[in-house]
Amino acid sequence: MTKGEGPTKAAKIAHKAAKTSEQVEVLQRRAVEAVGPAGPTRLAEQLRARPDVNLEDVDPRSTPGFTGTKEEGVAALAVAAERVSELQERLFAASKGGDRRSVLLVVQGMDTAGKGGIMRHVVGSVDPQGVQITSFRAPSEEERKHDFLWRIRKALPTPGMIGVFDRSHYEDVLIARVHELVPTDVVEQRYEQINAFEREVTDAGTTMVKVMLHISAAEQKERLAERLERPDKHWKYNPDDVDERLRWHDYQQAYEIALRRCSTDAAPWFVVPADRKWYARWAVQQLLLDALVDIDPQWPAGDFDVEAEKVRLALA
């Protein structure tokens, strides 16, 4: 290496780093500008399921509340992650001071709709000690001995926690309806049972964010095909997914009925277009952020003399 070559190389590295930082700042600014002017509240209003919701009227490739590109959407997700993480920590800390509030994020959707991506990219951005994730599959023999809400009650988040349901009690009015696992009158009774249960949950201090990831049949087919083409995706593929796909219309109808009957003021449903993974992740993050901002958890005050402890520590 000749004399002076080192500093020149270092200068080039520094210049490249500065350029990258500048590009990141520009992208982040564009990402913020791409968010609808009224922010998360406006998004919630746009995505909320109305009493007459019709899934055919919701374009799965649309991006309500966001006017930017995929690149800007990914940047927006990163920008908001810090705010979500801070509020989650405050919620967790507030519970140590007696605050009984919590959040429950319910994620439903057809196979390949992106539930796993929500877990990794949205829920995964907060401190894991403040999150309780429960994945509901077919009920066990023990669970079948109880009413359908028994296992759900056991998984509710404790104070200060963000609970996440990967599928939920709604399976008992979706799969049960499509596959006729129980009599029709039993399914009909369950909608009001669910509403009563969710009123009880919200009255106890849990804010519910119920998300239906709305994917198109064409997009699902592409994602299933990708799982077959890539050896690293084979573990995700389940032949039963094709069987369920053949009942697509029945599932869409079952979802519409559940959304219409169980989207309440206390626990509204949000229909999130999910053909664009980056948008679905950003939208769910914004809905979660909105819930945390509404709660506005505060750091608990210390139950000790701060100044006296400073003196003791200095002398220790």
For each residue, the residues with C-beta under 8 A, 3 or more apart:
1: 5 6
2: 5
3:
4: 7 8
5: 1 2 8 9
6: 1 9 10
7: 4 10 11
8: 4 5 11 12
9: 5 6 12 13
10: 6 7 13 14
11: 7 8 14 15
12: 8 9 15 16
13: 9 10 16 17
14: 10 11 17 18
15: 11 12 18 19
16: 12 13 19 20
17: 13 14 20 21
18: 14 15 21 22
19: 15 16 22 23
20: 16 17 23 24
21: 17 18 24 25
22: 18 19 25 26
23: 19 20 26 27
24: 20 21 27 28 75
25: 21 22 28 29
26: 22 23 29 30
27: 23 24 30 31 71 72 75
28: 24 25 31 32 75 78 79
29: 25 26 32 33
30: 26 27 33 34 68 72 75
31: 27 28 34 35 68 72 73 75 76 79
32: 28 29 35 76 79
33: 29 30 68
34: 30 31 66 67 68 69 72 73 76
35: 31 32 39 65 66 76
36: 39 42 43 46 64 65 66 67
37: 42
38: 41 42
39: 35 36 42 43 286
40: 43 44 286 287 289 290 293
41: 38 44 45 290
42: 36 37 38 39 45 46 65
43: 36 39 40 46 47 64 65 283 286 287 290
44: 40 41 47 48 268 270 287 290
45: 41 42 48
46: 36 42 43 64 65
47: 43 44 64 65 270 271 272 283 287
48: 44 45 263 268 269 270 271
49: 53 212 259 260 263 268 269 270 271
50: 53 263
51: 260 263
52: 260
53: 49 50 57 58 256 259 260 263 269 271
54: 57 58 256
55: 58 214 252 255 256 271
56: 252
57: 53 54
58: 53 54 55 62 214 271 273
59: 62 273
60: 214 215 216 219 273 274 275
61: 216 219 273 275 276
62: 58 59 273
63: 66 67 73 273 276 279
64: 36 43 46 47 273 283
65: 35 36 42 43 46 47 283 286
66: 34 35 36 63 73 76 279 282 283
67: 34 36 63
68: 30 31 33 34 71 72 73 76
69: 34 72 73
70: 73 74 276 278
71: 27 68 74 75
72: 27 30 31 34 68 69 75 76
73: 31 34 63 66 68 69 70 76 77 276 278 279 282
74: 70 71 77 78 278
75: 24 27 28 30 31 71 72 78 79
76: 31 32 34 35 66 68 72 73 79 80 282
77: 73 74 80 81 121 122 278 281 282 285
78: 28 74 75 81
79: 28 31 32 75 76 82
80: 76 77 83 84 282 285 286 289
81: 77 78 84 85 125 285
82: 79 85 86
83: 80 86 87 289
84: 80 81 87 88 122 125 126 285 288 289 292
85: 81 82 88 89 125 126 127
86: 82 83 89 90
87: 83 84 90 91 289 292 293 295 297
88: 84 85 91 92 126 127 130 131 162 292
89: 85 86 92 93 126 127 130
90: 86 87 93 94 297 298 299
91: 87 88 94 95 99 101 102 103 130 160 161 162 292 295 297
92: 88 89 95 96 127 129 130 160 161
93: 89 90 96 97 160 297 299 300
94: 90 91 97 99 101 160 297 298 299 300
95: 91 92 98 99 100 101 102 158 159 160 161
96: 92 93 160 300
97: 93 94 300 301
98: 95 300
99: 91 94 95 159 160 297 298 300
100: 95 159 204 205
101: 91 94 95 159 160 205 206 207 295 297
102: 91 95 157 158 159 160 161 162 163 205 206 207
103: 91 157 161 162 163 206 207 208 209 288 291 292 295
104: 156 157 162 163 164 165 201 206 207 208 209
105: 123 162 163 164 165 209 211 284 288
106: 165 168 170 208 209 210 211
107: 115 118 119 164 165 166 167 168 211 213 284
108: 167 168 170 174 210 211 212 213 255
109: 113 114 115 212 213 214 215 274
110: 113 213 215 220 244 248 251
111: 220 224 238 241 244 245
112: 215 219 220 223 224 227 241
113: 109 110 213 214 215 220 274 280
114: 109 117 118 213 215 274 277 280 281
115: 107 109 118 119 166 167 213
116: 119 120
117: 114 120 121 277 280 281
118: 107 114 115 121 122 123 211 213 280 281 284
119: 107 115 116 122 123 124 133 164 166
120: 116 117 123 124
121: 77 117 118 124 125 281 285
122: 77 84 118 119 125 281 284 285 288
123: 105 118 119 120 126 131 133 162 164
124: 119 120 121
125: 81 84 85 121 122 285
126: 84 85 88 89 123 130 131 162
127: 85 88 89 92 130 131
128: 131
129: 92
130: 88 89 91 92 126 127 160 161 162
131: 88 123 126 127 128 161 162 163 164
132: 155 157 158 161 162 163 164
133: 119 123 163 164 166
134: 155 163 164 165 166
135: 166 167
136: 151 152 155 165 166 167 168 169 171
137: 167
138:
139: 143 144 148 151
140: 143 144
141: 144 145
142: 145 146
143: 139 140 146 150 151
144: 139 140 141
145: 141 142
146: 142 143 150 151
147: 150
148: 139 151 152 169 172 190
149: 152 153 169 193 194 197
150: 143 146 147 153 154
151: 136 139 143 146 148 154 155
152: 136 148 149 155 156 165 168 169 197
153: 149 150 156 197
154: 150 151
155: 132 134 136 151 152 163 165
156: 104 152 153 163 201 206
157: 102 103 104 132 161 162 163 206
158: 95 102 132 161
159: 95 99 100 101 102 205
160: 91 92 93 94 95 96 99 101 102 130
161: 91 92 95 102 103 130 131 132 157 158
162: 88 91 102 103 104 105 123 126 130 131 132 157 288
163: 102 103 104 105 131 132 133 134 155 156 157 206
164: 104 105 107 119 123 131 132 133 134
165: 104 105 106 107 134 136 152 155 168
166: 107 115 119 133 134 135 136
167: 107 108 115 135 136 137 170 171
168: 106 107 108 136 152 165 171
169: 136 148 149 152 172 194 197
170: 106 108 167 173 174 194 258 262
171: 136 167 168 174 175 176
172: 148 169 175 176 190
173: 170 176 177 187 190 191 194 254 257 258
174: 108 170 171 177 178 251 254 255 258
175: 171 172 178 179 181
176: 171 172 173 179 180 181 182 186 187 190
177: 173 174 180 184 187 250 254 257
178: 174 175 247 250 251 254
179: 175 176
180: 176 177 184
181: 175 176
182: 176 186 187
183: 186 187
184: 177 180 187 188
185: 188 189
186: 176 182 183 189 190
187: 173 176 177 182 183 184 190 191
188: 184 185 191
189: 185 186 192 193
190: 148 172 173 176 186 187 193 194
191: 173 187 188 194 195 257 258 261 262
192: 189 195 196
193: 149 189 190 196 197
194: 149 169 170 173 190 191 197 198 262
195: 191 192 198 199 261 262 264 267
196: 192 193 199 200
197: 149 152 153 169 193 194 200 201
198: 194 195 201 202 208 262 264 266 267
199: 195 196 202 203 264 266 267
200: 196 197 203 204
201: 104 156 197 198 204 206 208 267
202: 198 199 205 206 207 208 266 267
203: 199 200 266
204: 100 200 201
205: 100 101 102 159 202
206: 101 102 103 104 156 157 163 201 202
207: 101 102 103 104 202 291 294 295
208: 103 104 106 198 201 202 266 267
209: 103 104 105 106 270 287 288 291
210: 106 108 263 267 268 269 270
211: 105 106 107 108 118 269 270 272 284 287
212: 49 108 109 255 259 269 270 271 272
213: 107 108 109 110 113 114 115 118 272 274 280
214: 55 58 60 109 113 271 272 273 274
215: 60 109 110 112 113 114 219 220 274 275
216: 60 61 219 220 275
217: 220 221 245 248
218: 221 222
219: 60 61 112 215 216 222 223 274 275
220: 110 111 112 113 215 216 217 223 224 245
221: 217 218 224 225 245
222: 218 219 225 226
223: 112 219 220 226 227
224: 111 112 220 221 227 228 237 241 242 245
225: 221 222 228 229
226: 222 223 229 230 233
227: 112 223 224 230 233 234 236 237
228: 224 225 233 234 237
229: 225 226 233
230: 226 227 233 234
231: 234
232: 235
233: 226 227 228 229 230 236 237
234: 227 228 230 231 237
235: 232
236: 227 233
237: 224 227 228 233 234 241
238: 111 241
239: 242 243
240: 243 244
241: 111 112 224 237 238 244 245
242: 224 239 245 246
243: 239 240 246 247
244: 110 111 240 241 247 251
245: 111 217 220 221 224 241 242 248
246: 242 243
247: 178 243 244 250 251
248: 110 217 245 251 252
249: 252 253
250: 177 178 247 253 254
251: 110 174 178 244 247 248 254 255
252: 55 56 248 249 255 256
253: 249 250 256 257
254: 173 174 177 178 250 251 257 258
255: 55 108 174 212 251 252 258 259
256: 53 54 55 252 253 259 260
257: 173 177 191 253 254 260 261
258: 170 173 174 191 254 255 261 262 269
259: 49 53 212 255 256 262 263 269 271
260: 49 51 52 53 256 257 263
261: 191 195 257 258
262: 170 191 194 195 198 258 259 267 269
263: 48 49 50 51 53 210 259 260 267 268 269
264: 195 198 199 267 268
265: 268
266: 198 199 202 203 208
267: 195 198 199 201 202 208 210 262 263 264
268: 44 48 49 210 263 264 265
269: 48 49 53 210 211 212 258 259 262 263
270: 44 47 48 49 209 210 211 212 283 287
271: 47 48 49 53 55 58 212 214 259
272: 47 211 212 213 214 280 283 284 287
273: 58 59 60 61 62 63 64 214 276 279 280 283
274: 60 109 113 114 213 214 215 219 277 279 280
275: 60 61 215 216 219
276: 61 63 70 73 273 279 280
277: 114 117 274 280 281
278: 70 73 74 77 281 282
279: 63 66 73 273 274 276 282 283
280: 113 114 117 118 213 272 273 274 276 277 283 284
281: 77 114 117 118 121 122 277 278 284 285
282: 66 73 76 77 80 278 279 285 286
283: 43 47 64 65 66 270 272 273 279 280 286 287
284: 105 107 118 122 211 272 280 281 287 288
285: 77 80 81 84 121 122 125 281 282 288 289
286: 39 40 43 65 80 282 283 289 290
287: 40 43 44 47 209 211 270 272 283 284 290 291
288: 84 103 105 122 162 209 284 285 291 292
289: 40 80 83 84 87 285 286 292 293
290: 40 41 43 44 286 287 293 294
291: 103 207 209 287 288 294 295
292: 84 87 88 91 103 288 289 295 297
293: 40 87 289 290 296
294: 207 290 291
295: 87 91 101 103 207 291 292
296: 293
297: 87 90 91 93 94 99 101 292
298: 90 94 99
299: 90 93 94
300: 93 94 96 97 98 99
301: 97
302: 306
303:
304: 308 309
305: 308 309
306: 302 309 310
307: 310 311
308: 304 305 311 312
309: 304 305 306 312 313
310: 306 307 313 314
311: 307 308 314 315
312: 308 309 315 316
313: 309 310 316
314: 310 311
315: 311 312
316: 312 313
